[in-house]
Amino acid sequence: MTTDPTMTRIGQAVELHHGQGQRDAARDLFAQIWDDIGGEQGDPLHVCVLAHSMADVQDDVRQELMWDLRALAAADLVTDERVAEAGVPLSVAGLYPSLHLNLAECYRKLGDLGRAREHLQKARAEIGALGDDGYGRLIRGGLDRLAERLGEPT
């Protein structure tokens, strides 16, 4: 269970989007939190999780890609100690499969199939960091669906 107040707020915005279907309200709350944390200068964990979530509520795939790239860059600055301190039940390595999956999907939508396949491979290479739980199955399923769309073996 997360003990970090900013992570709790991000979770509330995610719930607005995924749980209540209030995409615009979620985007507005994400934007407010983004300002509150200082944007890209904020805590890398907050930047990573917020940017990864903000990408999901974009209407334009180029904006989605920009947010996903921010999330990936921030993930490289996050430590397992910081993740544990925030009460996030995942290692830093566990962030990468989803980040690469989302980037691969953005590149697929943009028609850059080479980059899409590259990020699909990176996600697959790091999928072992996820357990056989609901989250792990969700990401694995997403990778399989993307592989099918790209004509890659599943």
Protein Blocks (a to p, Z undefined) as FASTA:
>chain_A
ZZbfklmmmmmmmmmmmmnopmklmmmmmmmmmmmnopjmlcfklmmmmmmmmmmmcfbf
klmmmmmmmmmmmmmmpcfklmmmnopacdfklmmmmmmmmmmmmmmmnopaklmmmmmm
mmmmmmmmpccbfklmmmmmmmmmmmmmnopaZZ
